[in-house]
């Protein structure tokens, strides 16, 4: 969910390249549960149950990602509330540090008229996010394996941010050991996001969750709060 600096690359292609060295998706179920994914007719909404609660959704992922859910991935209820504010017909929403894709998939399911894109630098997480997208059949969701500094923010209208840079300074709750702990990286990415958000036009919407205000430009007005003010909704003047 957080980022490190990579060399410059050409413009990002929104289509995910399927190159993956890890285990198969979905994970093999416990024998006593005898669970397995099945193909069902498209007339049946087989995704509905997945978006009822966090446990049902997290089932699509390996156990070690399920165990991270409470600390690392956006809860279903929070994602739906955030999407309600961000979703406008025909607009494109970017999740900055999308992880396993929980926000984008939940938002895309409930708001089919808006497209949701997630950017994530960990290839493993992008792989599982894309596999979950294919299973849910959501064609208004996509995932980008890239660093945020490689993206053109002009391609997107509104933004969701679940404090994905914090893992650069949090030594106790890291996703894995691939991201360096560095206050300078945290500061760099915070300032970078502040700058690109400041350059967006009036009317741009932003939702932050568990986030410090140092990433919010001064001309973004607080429009609403929810979930004990941990979820904040902003509109640029």
ROBA-643849 format. One line per 10 residues: number of its first residue (from 1); their letters; for each residue z, y, x of N, C-alpha, C. Coordinates in nm, 4 decimals. Atoms other than C-alpha are relative to their C-alpha. Example, Ala and Ser with C-alpha at 12.3 -4.5 7.8 and 13.67 -1.06 7.14 Angstrom:
REM residues 2
1) AS) 0.0000:-0.1190:0.0890:0.7800:-0.4500:1.2300:0.0000:0.1200:0.0900 ~ -0.0060:-0.1190:-0.0820:0.7140:-0.1060:1.3670:0.0730:0.1090:-0.0770
END
This chain:
REM residues 237
1) XXXXXXXXXX) 0.0000:-0.1209:0.0796:0.0000:0.0000:0.0000:0.0000:0.1268:0.0835 ~ 0.0081:-0.1173:-0.0828:0.0452:0.2413:0.2864:-0.1148:-0.0148:0.0977 ~ 0.1213:-0.0078:-0.0769:-0.2083:0.3348:0.5489:0.0234:0.0277:0.1471 ~ 0.0023:-0.0405:-0.1380:-0.2799:0.3576:0.9193:-0.1383:0.0556:0.0310 ~ 0.1229:-0.0725:-0.0287:-0.5528:0.5579:1.0881:-0.1031:-0.0935:0.0607 ~ 0.1107:0.0775:-0.0536:-0.8845:0.3841:1.1449:-0.1105:0.0946:0.0444 ~ 0.1147:-0.0811:-0.0383:-1.2063:0.5084:1.3027:-0.0863:0.0324:-0.1196 ~ 0.0868:-0.0414:0.1090:-1.4600:0.6858:1.0849:-0.1023:-0.1073:-0.0288 ~ 0.1008:0.0970:0.0417:-1.6920:0.4625:0.8858:-0.0931:0.0676:-0.0977 ~ 0.0915:-0.0591:0.0980:-1.9902:0.5278:0.6585:0.0654:0.0081:-0.1362
11) XXXXXXXXXX) -0.0519:-0.0181:0.1357:-1.9400:0.6221:0.2930:0.0411:-0.1331:-0.0601 ~ -0.0579:0.1228:0.0534:-1.7321:0.3692:0.1047:-0.0836:-0.0543:-0.1144 ~ 0.0685:0.0684:0.1100:-1.9128:0.1192:-0.1146:0.1055:-0.0519:-0.0960 ~ -0.1017:0.0400:0.0971:-1.7168:0.0622:-0.4341:-0.0019:-0.1488:-0.0295 ~ 0.0049:0.1436:0.0212:-1.8254:-0.3025:-0.4414:0.0757:-0.0713:0.1118 ~ -0.0808:0.0712:-0.0981:-1.5815:-0.5356:-0.2674:-0.0800:-0.1130:0.0629 ~ 0.0649:0.1100:-0.0705:-1.7246:-0.7678:-0.0028:0.0924:-0.1202:0.0007 ~ -0.0829:0.1180:0.0128:-1.5974:-1.1204:-0.0602:0.0066:-0.0765:0.1320 ~ -0.0243:0.0710:-0.1252:-1.4824:-1.2214:0.2881:0.1497:-0.0209:0.0082 ~ -0.1430:0.0227:0.0157:-1.1446:-1.3895:0.2765:0.0448:-0.1269:0.0700
21) XXXXXXXXXX) -0.0427:0.1174:-0.0769:-0.9626:-1.6207:0.5170:0.1264:-0.0669:-0.0502 ~ -0.1301:0.0485:0.0456:-0.6553:-1.6921:0.3063:-0.0147:-0.1166:-0.0990 ~ -0.0001:0.1141:0.0915:-0.5619:-1.9542:0.0467:-0.0783:0.0301:-0.1263 ~ 0.0799:-0.0153:0.1217:-0.7524:-2.0138:-0.2761:0.0759:0.0783:-0.1052 ~ -0.0561:-0.0666:0.1177:-0.6948:-1.8060:-0.5888:-0.0483:-0.0745:-0.1228 ~ -0.1434:-0.0311:0.0003:-0.5148:-1.8732:-0.8136:0.0791:-0.1015:0.0813 ~ -0.0799:0.0961:-0.0751:-0.2274:-2.0439:-0.6279:0.0187:-0.1279:-0.0794 ~ -0.0219:0.1258:0.0687:-0.1719:-2.4109:-0.7059:0.1333:0.0044:-0.0748 ~ -0.1247:-0.0094:0.0784:0.0886:-2.4303:-0.9867:0.0979:-0.1098:0.0358 ~ -0.1000:0.1040:-0.0147:0.4132:-2.6180:-0.9659:-0.0342:-0.1147:-0.0943
31) XXXXXXXXXX) 0.0411:0.1156:0.0800:0.3555:-2.9712:-1.0936:0.0720:-0.0068:-0.1343 ~ -0.0756:0.0135:0.1254:0.6331:-2.9555:-1.3528:-0.0412:0.1047:-0.1027 ~ 0.0476:-0.0998:0.0948:0.4775:-2.6427:-1.5046:-0.1385:-0.0356:-0.0527 ~ 0.1338:0.0452:0.0381:0.1290:-2.7937:-1.5125:-0.0864:0.1134:-0.0532 ~ 0.0811:-0.1130:0.0422:-0.0316:-2.4501:-1.5389:-0.1349:-0.0050:0.0689 ~ 0.1288:-0.0172:-0.0660:-0.3974:-2.3891:-1.4697:-0.0839:0.0979:-0.0809 ~ 0.0890:-0.0939:0.0642:-0.6569:-2.1260:-1.5426:-0.1154:-0.0760:-0.0633 ~ 0.1112:0.0649:0.0679:-0.9230:-2.2256:-1.7913:-0.0987:0.1058:-0.0480 ~ 0.1028:-0.0888:0.0521:-1.2486:-2.0698:-1.8989:0.0008:-0.0100:-0.1523 ~ -0.0044:-0.0005:0.1462:-1.2356:-1.9650:-2.2631:-0.1178:0.0813:-0.0514
41) XXXXXXXXXX) 0.1102:-0.0785:0.0558:-1.5021:-1.8255:-2.4955:0.0311:0.1483:0.0069 ~ -0.0206:-0.1430:-0.0131:-1.5535:-1.4512:-2.4526:0.0448:0.0651:-0.1300 ~ -0.0449:-0.0550:0.1269:-1.4763:-1.3992:-2.8193:0.1525:0.0016:-0.0082 ~ -0.1458:0.0039:-0.0013:-1.1116:-1.4761:-2.7365:0.0511:0.0911:0.1104 ~ -0.0570:-0.0899:-0.0988:-0.9070:-1.2090:-2.5593:0.1076:-0.0744:0.0776 ~ -0.0954:0.0792:-0.0754:-0.7456:-1.4330:-2.3012:0.0851:0.0864:0.0921 ~ -0.0778:-0.0898:-0.0845:-0.6124:-1.1271:-2.1164:0.1208:0.0577:-0.0713 ~ -0.1058:-0.0679:0.0762:-0.3838:-1.0072:-2.3956:0.1391:-0.0430:0.0437 ~ -0.1321:0.0497:-0.0369:-0.0932:-1.2292:-2.2958:0.0424:0.0480:0.1381 ~ -0.0319:-0.0420:-0.1363:-0.1152:-1.1182:-1.9324:0.0620:0.1380:0.0047
51) XXXXXXXXXX) -0.0469:-0.1383:-0.0005:-0.0398:-0.7572:-2.0239:0.1194:0.0231:-0.0928 ~ -0.1177:-0.0133:0.0860:0.2595:-0.8288:-2.2480:0.1245:0.0367:0.0796 ~ -0.1169:-0.0284:-0.0819:0.5146:-0.8177:-1.9659:-0.0317:-0.0284:0.1461 ~ 0.0247:0.0121:-0.1437:0.5493:-0.8198:-1.5886:-0.0074:-0.1448:0.0464 ~ 0.0000:0.1400:-0.0424:0.6272:-1.1895:-1.5541:-0.1333:-0.0664:-0.0311 ~ 0.1280:0.0586:0.0381:0.3108:-1.2858:-1.7406:-0.1120:0.0493:0.0914 ~ 0.1032:-0.0548:-0.0870:0.0963:-1.0541:-1.5317:0.0124:-0.0547:0.1419 ~ -0.0219:0.0412:-0.1392:0.2519:-1.1490:-1.1988:-0.0350:-0.1459:0.0236 ~ 0.0348:0.1417:-0.0118:0.1757:-1.5169:-1.2704:-0.1344:-0.0209:0.0692 ~ 0.1334:0.0152:-0.0585:-0.1803:-1.4539:-1.1503:0.0015:-0.0025:0.1529
61) XXXXXXXXXX) -0.0053:-0.0200:-0.1448:-0.0607:-1.4036:-0.7923:0.0894:-0.1040:0.0672 ~ -0.0873:0.0928:-0.0725:0.1019:-1.6178:-0.5205:0.1466:0.0397:-0.0129 ~ -0.1429:-0.0208:0.0235:0.4780:-1.6550:-0.5379:0.0571:0.1128:0.0841 ~ -0.0607:-0.1042:-0.0832:0.5551:-1.4258:-0.2448:-0.0370:0.1395:-0.0491 ~ 0.0333:-0.1282:0.0605:0.3701:-1.1422:-0.4211:0.0763:0.0205:-0.1309 ~ -0.0815:-0.0114:0.1212:0.5534:-1.2178:-0.7445:0.1408:0.0501:0.0332 ~ -0.1352:-0.0385:-0.0383:0.8843:-1.1783:-0.5623:0.0094:0.1461:0.0420 ~ 0.0025:-0.1409:-0.0375:0.7800:-0.8317:-0.4444:-0.0169:0.0932:-0.1191 ~ 0.0476:-0.0785:0.1130:0.6908:-0.7142:-0.7915:0.0908:0.1177:-0.0346 ~ -0.0911:-0.1054:0.0450:1.0028:-0.5133:-0.8758:0.0024:0.1190:0.0952
71) XXXXXXXXXX) -0.0075:-0.1088:-0.0973:0.9854:-0.3087:-0.5550:-0.1353:0.0576:0.0389 ~ 0.1278:-0.0421:-0.0570:0.6172:-0.2892:-0.4686:-0.1091:0.0312:-0.1020 ~ 0.1112:-0.0164:0.0942:0.3994:-0.3054:-0.7818:0.0465:0.0771:-0.1234 ~ -0.0316:-0.0802:0.1186:0.3887:-0.0698:-1.0799:0.0330:-0.0892:-0.1193 ~ -0.0308:0.0779:0.1208:0.5669:-0.2174:-1.3856:-0.1040:0.0245:-0.1098 ~ 0.0986:-0.0088:0.1083:0.3430:-0.2848:-1.6859:0.0254:0.1215:-0.0892 ~ -0.0314:-0.1113:0.0901:0.5239:-0.0302:-1.9059:-0.0288:0.1349:0.0651 ~ 0.0262:-0.1242:-0.0731:0.4997:0.2395:-1.6394:-0.1502:0.0227:0.0127 ~ 0.1458:-0.0122:-0.0144:0.1311:0.1686:-1.5785:-0.0649:0.0458:-0.1305 ~ 0.0601:-0.0377:0.1282:0.0523:0.1975:-1.9475:0.0301:0.1457:-0.0350
81) XXXXXXXXXX) -0.0368:-0.1388:0.0273:0.2422:0.5265:-1.9805:-0.0787:0.0945:0.0891 ~ 0.0773:-0.0834:-0.0916:0.0727:0.6709:-1.6725:-0.1464:0.0072:-0.0419 ~ 0.1404:0.0048:0.0409:-0.2695:0.5599:-1.7935:-0.0242:0.0807:-0.1264 ~ 0.0131:-0.0787:0.1235:-0.2099:0.7207:-2.1310:-0.0244:0.1475:0.0325 ~ 0.0151:-0.1401:-0.0411:-0.1844:1.0567:-1.9532:-0.1301:0.0223:0.0776 ~ 0.1153:-0.0173:-0.0886:-0.4680:1.0016:-1.7053:-0.1339:-0.0301:-0.0664 ~ 0.1260:0.0500:0.0557:-0.7273:0.8319:-1.9246:-0.0679:0.1040:-0.0880 ~ 0.0874:-0.0837:0.0799:-1.0021:1.0583:-2.0526:-0.1372:-0.0668:0.0014 ~ 0.1287:0.0699:0.0057:-1.3341:0.9153:-2.1705:-0.0982:0.0513:0.1048 ~ 0.1023:-0.0348:-0.0971:-1.5940:0.9092:-1.8963:0.0508:0.0462:0.1350
91) XXXXXXXXXX) -0.0535:-0.0457:-0.1279:-1.3578:1.0045:-1.6132:0.0312:-0.1180:0.0914 ~ -0.0294:0.1019:-0.1003:-1.2748:0.8157:-1.2931:0.1376:0.0296:0.0597 ~ -0.1375:-0.0131:-0.0484:-0.9123:0.7591:-1.1926:0.0153:-0.0824:0.1268 ~ -0.0235:0.0707:-0.1264:-0.8098:0.6637:-0.8380:0.1488:-0.0284:0.0165 ~ -0.1352:0.0405:-0.0371:-0.4929:0.4686:-0.7569:0.0070:-0.0007:0.1523 ~ -0.0110:-0.0132:-0.1453:-0.3926:0.5701:-0.4032:0.1019:-0.1015:0.0525 ~ -0.0861:0.1092:-0.0465:-0.2541:0.2526:-0.2432:0.0225:-0.0988:-0.1125 ~ -0.0005:0.0770:0.1253:-0.3375:0.0066:-0.5202:0.0622:-0.1385:0.0097 ~ -0.0663:0.1293:-0.0124:-0.1765:-0.3086:-0.3767:-0.0784:-0.1129:-0.0632 ~ 0.0648:0.1127:0.0674:-0.2543:-0.6125:-0.5922:-0.0765:0.0417:-0.1254
101) XXXXXXXXXX) 0.0833:-0.0492:0.1093:-0.4188:-0.3906:-0.8539:0.0673:0.0101:-0.1350 ~ -0.0702:0.0090:0.1282:-0.1500:-0.3942:-1.1215:-0.0207:0.1237:-0.0870 ~ 0.0232:-0.1207:0.0806:-0.1862:-0.0305:-1.2284:-0.1416:0.0039:-0.0539 ~ 0.1402:-0.0107:0.0431:-0.5664:-0.0345:-1.2377:-0.0348:-0.1009:-0.1089 ~ 0.0328:0.1034:0.0977:-0.5878:-0.3613:-1.4284:0.0663:0.0274:-0.1345 ~ -0.0692:-0.0327:0.1250:-0.3268:-0.2602:-1.6852:-0.0651:0.1196:-0.0676 ~ 0.0634:-0.1201:0.0543:-0.4826:0.0829:-1.7288:-0.1390:-0.0302:-0.0543 ~ 0.1357:0.0332:0.0424:-0.8340:-0.0583:-1.7487:-0.0036:-0.0822:-0.1274 ~ -0.0059:0.0823:0.1208:-0.7326:-0.3096:-2.0128:0.0262:0.0857:-0.1234 ~ -0.0394:-0.0804:0.1163:-0.5745:-0.0500:-2.2416:-0.0935:0.1178:-0.0258
111) XXXXXXXXXX) 0.0868:-0.1173:0.0162:-0.8292:0.2282:-2.1798:-0.1405:-0.0309:0.0544 ~ 0.1330:0.0443:-0.0461:-1.1803:0.0794:-2.1569:-0.1003:0.1133:0.0171 ~ 0.0925:-0.1122:-0.0113:-1.3450:0.4231:-2.1834:0.0119:0.0769:0.1299 ~ -0.0222:-0.0645:-0.1294:-1.2124:0.5289:-1.8427:-0.0182:-0.1048:0.1093 ~ 0.0109:0.0931:-0.1119:-1.2937:0.3715:-1.5056:0.1146:0.0243:0.0970 ~ -0.1149:-0.0062:-0.0901:-1.0076:0.2934:-1.2686:-0.0364:-0.0677:0.1320 ~ 0.0319:0.0486:-0.1339:-1.0509:0.2481:-0.8947:0.1277:-0.0011:0.0831 ~ -0.1148:0.0076:-0.0889:-0.7903:0.1334:-0.6463:-0.0448:-0.0059:0.1438 ~ 0.0292:0.0073:-0.1424:-0.8010:0.1993:-0.2733:0.1198:-0.0614:0.0705 ~ -0.1048:0.0755:-0.0690:-0.6026:-0.0373:-0.0522:-0.0535:-0.0442:0.1348
121) XXXXXXXXXX) 0.0503:0.0351:-0.1324:-0.6278:-0.0952:0.3218:0.0230:-0.1456:0.0386 ~ -0.0220:0.1413:-0.0322:-0.4959:-0.4524:0.3237:-0.1059:-0.0861:-0.0686 ~ 0.1075:0.0824:0.0563:-0.7890:-0.6903:0.2763:0.0549:-0.1106:-0.0889 ~ -0.0589:0.1078:0.0799:-0.5619:-0.9663:0.1454:0.0333:0.0474:-0.1405 ~ -0.0373:-0.0517:0.1315:-0.4317:-0.7481:-0.1391:-0.1233:0.0334:-0.0830 ~ 0.1248:-0.0301:0.0715:-0.7819:-0.6311:-0.2284:-0.0635:-0.1287:-0.0521 ~ 0.0549:0.1282:0.0444:-0.8934:-0.9937:-0.2451:0.0675:-0.0471:-0.1286 ~ -0.0701:0.0478:0.1187:-0.6235:-1.0896:-0.4947:-0.0196:0.0931:-0.1188 ~ 0.0270:-0.0948:0.1081:-0.6780:-0.7713:-0.6945:-0.1357:-0.0261:-0.0629 ~ 0.1348:0.0256:0.0505:-1.0486:-0.8480:-0.7239:-0.0080:-0.1328:-0.0747
131) XXXXXXXXXX) -0.0010:0.1275:0.0714:-0.9857:-1.2101:-0.8207:0.0663:0.0145:-0.1373 ~ -0.0655:-0.0243:0.1292:-0.7478:-1.0933:-1.0937:-0.0923:0.0792:-0.0924 ~ 0.0945:-0.0760:0.0815:-1.0081:-0.8430:-1.2121:-0.1063:-0.0918:-0.0593 ~ 0.1010:0.0926:0.0506:-1.2657:-1.1182:-1.2416:0.0579:-0.0903:-0.1082 ~ -0.0616:0.0862:0.1005:-1.0241:-1.3384:-1.4319:0.0212:0.0727:-0.1320 ~ -0.0221:-0.0770:0.1224:-0.9394:-1.0608:-1.6794:-0.1308:0.0530:-0.0581 ~ 0.1297:-0.0419:0.0518:-1.3080:-0.9683:-1.7106:-0.0134:0.1496:-0.0220 ~ 0.0034:-0.1450:0.0198:-1.2491:-0.5936:-1.6799:-0.1107:0.0618:0.0850 ~ 0.1115:-0.0582:-0.0741:-1.5744:-0.4206:-1.5861:0.0164:0.1494:0.0230 ~ -0.0266:-0.1417:-0.0255:-1.4203:-0.0704:-1.5797:0.1049:0.0179:0.1099
141) XXXXXXXXXX) -0.0963:-0.0019:-0.1100:-1.2007:-0.1550:-1.2779:-0.0698:-0.0468:0.1270 ~ 0.0519:0.0462:-0.1287:-1.2931:-0.1830:-0.9097:0.1012:0.0305:0.1089 ~ -0.0930:-0.0167:-0.1109:-1.1113:-0.2058:-0.5770:-0.0772:0.0237:0.1295 ~ 0.0646:-0.0433:-0.1221:-1.1997:-0.0498:-0.2433:0.0903:-0.0357:0.1177 ~ -0.0761:0.0354:-0.1200:-1.0853:-0.1975:0.0891:-0.0269:0.1075:0.1053 ~ 0.0223:-0.1124:-0.0899:-1.0461:0.1228:0.2916:0.1292:0.0776:0.0193 ~ -0.1048:-0.0980:-0.0218:-0.8143:0.3868:0.4307:-0.0317:0.1234:-0.0840 ~ 0.0291:-0.1137:0.0880:-0.7758:0.6922:0.2077:-0.0772:0.1101:0.0713 ~ 0.0728:-0.1033:-0.0736:-0.9134:0.9143:0.4838:-0.1492:-0.0291:0.0059 ~ 0.1419:0.0377:0.0025:-1.2444:0.7279:0.4463:-0.0655:0.0269:-0.1348
151) XXXXXXXXXX) 0.0525:-0.0204:0.1346:-1.2845:0.8197:0.0790:-0.0430:0.1442:-0.0219 ~ 0.0383:-0.1322:0.0486:-1.4637:1.1126:-0.0787:0.0743:0.0225:-0.1316 ~ -0.0807:-0.0222:0.1196:-1.2047:1.2389:-0.3269:-0.0767:0.0751:-0.1080 ~ 0.0826:-0.0665:0.1010:-1.4779:1.4352:-0.5022:-0.0603:-0.0998:-0.0979 ~ 0.0527:0.1026:0.0901:-1.5882:1.1051:-0.6558:0.0950:-0.0291:-0.1165 ~ -0.1019:0.0370:0.0974:-1.2698:1.0901:-0.8631:0.0557:0.1242:-0.0707 ~ -0.0463:-0.1117:0.0829:-1.1281:1.3056:-1.1426:0.1520:0.0136:-0.0038 ~ -0.1458:-0.0019:0.0135:-0.7610:1.2089:-1.1732:0.0599:-0.1066:0.0915 ~ -0.0602:0.0816:-0.1047:-0.5075:1.0285:-0.9554:0.1368:-0.0555:-0.0409 ~ -0.1308:0.0635:0.0163:-0.2135:0.7872:-0.9641:0.0534:-0.0310:0.1390
161) XXXXXXXXXX) -0.0583:0.0188:-0.1323:0.0279:0.7661:-0.6715:0.1419:-0.0546:-0.0123 ~ -0.1313:0.0636:-0.0001:0.3197:0.5217:-0.6397:0.0535:0.0006:0.1441 ~ -0.0665:-0.0217:-0.1287:0.4557:0.6614:-0.3120:-0.0347:-0.1065:0.1044 ~ 0.0419:0.1103:-0.0870:0.2510:0.4186:-0.1063:0.0191:0.0283:0.1484 ~ -0.0225:-0.0313:-0.1411:0.3177:0.6041:0.2190:0.1429:-0.0300:0.0441 ~ -0.1409:0.0150:-0.0336:0.6902:0.5370:0.2015:0.0259:-0.1195:0.0912 ~ -0.0240:0.1165:-0.0847:0.6561:0.1997:0.3694:-0.0167:0.0314:0.1482 ~ 0.0087:-0.0412:-0.1389:0.5692:0.3878:0.6886:0.1359:0.0398:0.0579 ~ -0.1337:-0.0359:-0.0471:0.9371:0.4896:0.7052:0.1086:-0.0923:-0.0565 ~ -0.0957:0.0938:0.0594:1.1009:0.2012:0.5155:-0.0066:-0.1326:0.0752
171) XXXXXXXXXX) 0.0021:0.1206:-0.0832:1.1933:-0.0785:0.7538:0.0528:-0.1229:-0.0733 ~ -0.0650:0.1110:0.0695:1.3713:-0.2938:0.4934:-0.0850:-0.0636:-0.1080 ~ 0.0749:0.0511:0.1153:1.1136:-0.3361:0.2167:-0.1499:-0.0007:0.0244 ~ 0.1423:0.0013:-0.0322:0.7803:-0.3778:0.3923:-0.0694:-0.1196:-0.0661 ~ 0.0791:0.1082:0.0594:0.5047:-0.5894:0.2381:-0.0260:-0.1093:0.1025 ~ 0.0232:0.0936:-0.1105:0.4213:-0.7505:0.5726:0.0231:0.0762:0.1300 ~ -0.0241:-0.0642:-0.1290:0.4288:-0.6679:0.9427:-0.1263:0.0629:0.0581 ~ 0.1263:-0.0556:-0.0498:0.0786:-0.5208:0.9654:0.0004:0.1521:0.0077 ~ -0.0047:-0.1459:0.0034:0.1841:-0.1582:0.9088:0.1130:0.0508:0.0888 ~ -0.1014:-0.0532:-0.0912:0.3664:0.0344:1.1792:0.0957:0.0935:-0.0735
181) XXXXXXXXXX) -0.0979:-0.0949:0.0516:0.6872:0.2162:1.0928:-0.0093:0.1265:0.0831 ~ 0.0272:-0.1210:-0.0749:0.6180:0.5735:1.1865:0.0167:0.1227:-0.0888 ~ -0.0164:-0.1247:0.0743:0.7439:0.9092:1.0603:-0.1231:0.0890:0.0153 ~ 0.1192:-0.0823:-0.0200:0.4367:1.0728:1.2096:-0.1137:-0.0442:-0.0918 ~ 0.1008:0.0490:0.0938:0.2077:0.8475:1.0015:0.0332:0.0430:-0.1423 ~ -0.0417:-0.0424:0.1333:0.4101:0.9197:0.6899:-0.0337:0.1475:-0.0215 ~ 0.0278:-0.1430:0.0099:0.3810:1.2921:0.7566:-0.1498:0.0269:-0.0047 ~ 0.1445:-0.0196:-0.0031:0.0100:1.2659:0.8352:-0.0628:-0.0302:-0.1357 ~ 0.0602:0.0369:0.1284:-0.0794:1.0847:0.5139:0.0472:0.0890:-0.1137 ~ -0.0512:-0.0917:0.1017:0.1452:1.3048:0.3019:-0.0765:0.1321:0.0035
191) XXXXXXXXXX) 0.0731:-0.1258:-0.0135:-0.0233:1.6169:0.4382:-0.1473:-0.0162:-0.0380 ~ 0.1407:0.0241:0.0344:-0.3678:1.4613:0.3989:-0.0182:-0.0030:-0.1519 ~ 0.0115:0.0078:0.1457:-0.3117:1.3754:0.0326:0.0250:0.1359:-0.0640 ~ -0.0281:-0.1358:0.0488:-0.1601:1.7200:-0.0307:-0.1263:0.0854:0.0089 ~ 0.1188:-0.0824:-0.0222:-0.4733:1.8804:0.1131:-0.1126:-0.0349:-0.0962 ~ 0.1124:0.0366:0.0871:-0.7275:1.6784:-0.0855:0.0325:0.0274:-0.1468 ~ -0.0381:-0.0324:0.1376:-0.5316:1.7246:-0.4084:-0.0093:0.1505:-0.0240 ~ 0.0069:-0.1454:0.0136:-0.5118:2.0993:-0.3450:-0.1434:0.0482:-0.0178 ~ 0.1409:-0.0387:0.0086:-0.8916:2.1092:-0.3207:-0.0654:-0.0411:-0.1318 ~ 0.0566:0.0442:0.1278:-0.9431:1.9488:-0.6623:-0.0031:0.1167:-0.0992
201) XXXXXXXXXX) 0.0136:-0.1126:0.0939:-1.0499:2.1725:-0.9537:0.1124:0.0068:-0.1023 ~ -0.0965:-0.0190:0.1085:-0.8347:2.3110:-1.2309:-0.0198:-0.1074:-0.1065 ~ 0.0065:0.1043:0.1016:-0.7510:2.0488:-1.4926:0.0178:-0.1397:0.0554 ~ -0.0221:0.1312:-0.0618:-0.7110:1.7639:-1.2423:0.1382:-0.0510:-0.0377 ~ -0.1272:0.0611:0.0396:-0.4390:1.5250:-1.3551:0.0502:-0.0933:0.1101 ~ -0.0651:0.0818:-0.1013:-0.1932:1.3479:-1.1272:0.1259:-0.0604:-0.0593 ~ -0.1257:0.0649:0.0391:0.0791:1.0936:-1.2020:0.0640:-0.0564:0.1258 ~ -0.0745:0.0546:-0.1137:0.3460:1.0127:-0.9432:0.1159:-0.0845:-0.0513 ~ -0.1103:0.0893:0.0362:0.6050:0.7357:-0.9552:0.0852:-0.0232:0.1239 ~ -0.0907:0.0139:-0.1146:0.9139:0.7215:-0.7295:-0.0521:0.0797:0.1197
211) XXXXXXXXXX) 0.0691:-0.0773:-0.1020:0.7582:1.0017:-0.5298:0.0737:0.1289:0.0315 ~ -0.0534:-0.1291:-0.0405:0.8871:1.2967:-0.3289:-0.1003:0.1093:-0.0360 ~ 0.0875:-0.1099:0.0418:0.7499:1.6361:-0.4303:-0.0803:0.0602:0.1148 ~ 0.0726:-0.0596:-0.1123:0.6193:1.7089:-0.0791:-0.1485:-0.0337:-0.0013 ~ 0.1425:0.0330:0.0104:0.2865:1.5517:-0.1765:-0.0678:0.0792:-0.1117 ~ 0.0532:-0.0714:0.1167:0.2430:1.7793:-0.4830:-0.0349:0.1437:0.0380 ~ 0.0357:-0.1403:-0.0255:0.0469:2.1043:-0.4266:0.0695:0.0921:-0.1005 ~ -0.0786:-0.0941:0.0802:0.2180:2.4146:-0.5651:-0.0677:0.0386:-0.1306 ~ 0.0687:-0.0399:0.1229:-0.0507:2.4798:-0.8257:-0.0144:-0.1146:-0.0998 ~ -0.0078:0.1063:0.0998:0.0145:2.1487:-1.0034:0.1254:0.0213:-0.0835
221) XXXXXXXXXX) -0.1116:-0.0252:0.0907:0.2348:2.2055:-1.3083:0.0503:-0.1313:-0.0597 ~ -0.0593:0.1189:0.0598:0.4737:1.9410:-1.4357:-0.0205:0.0040:-0.1509 ~ 0.0333:0.0032:0.1421:0.3493:1.8425:-1.7817:0.0941:-0.0892:-0.0802 ~ -0.0862:0.0926:0.0723:0.5812:1.5552:-1.8698:0.0699:-0.0903:0.1008 ~ -0.0702:0.0985:-0.0817:0.8323:1.3075:-1.7300:0.0373:-0.1179:-0.0891 ~ -0.0387:0.1201:0.0729:0.9314:0.9550:-1.8291:0.0729:-0.0937:0.0955 ~ -0.0717:0.1001:-0.0792:1.1360:0.6580:-1.7097:0.1015:0.0674:0.0944 ~ -0.1074:-0.0693:-0.0727:1.4385:0.8680:-1.6070:-0.0551:0.0971:0.1036 ~ 0.0659:-0.1004:-0.0839:1.2067:1.1281:-1.4528:-0.0569:-0.0579:0.1293 ~ 0.0641:0.0612:-0.1166:1.0822:0.8769:-1.1942:-0.1520:0.0046:-0.0111
231) XXXXXXX) 0.1425:-0.0117:0.0259:0.7388:0.8958:-1.3556:-0.0272:0.1450:-0.0400 ~ 0.0279:-0.1405:0.0245:0.5996:1.2489:-1.3428:-0.1491:0.0231:-0.0174 ~ 0.1392:-0.0269:0.0353:0.2772:1.3821:-1.4926:-0.0307:0.1458:0.0256 ~ 0.0346:-0.1333:-0.0465:0.1055:1.6873:-1.3451:-0.1422:0.0368:-0.0401 ~ 0.1340:-0.0537:0.0240:-0.1929:1.9084:-1.4285:-0.0190:0.1214:0.0893 ~ 0.0260:-0.1142:-0.0857:-0.3520:2.1497:-1.1855:-0.0408:0.1206:-0.0827 ~ 0.0319:-0.1240:0.0704:-0.3651:2.5091:-1.3068:-0.1440:0.0440:0.0279
END
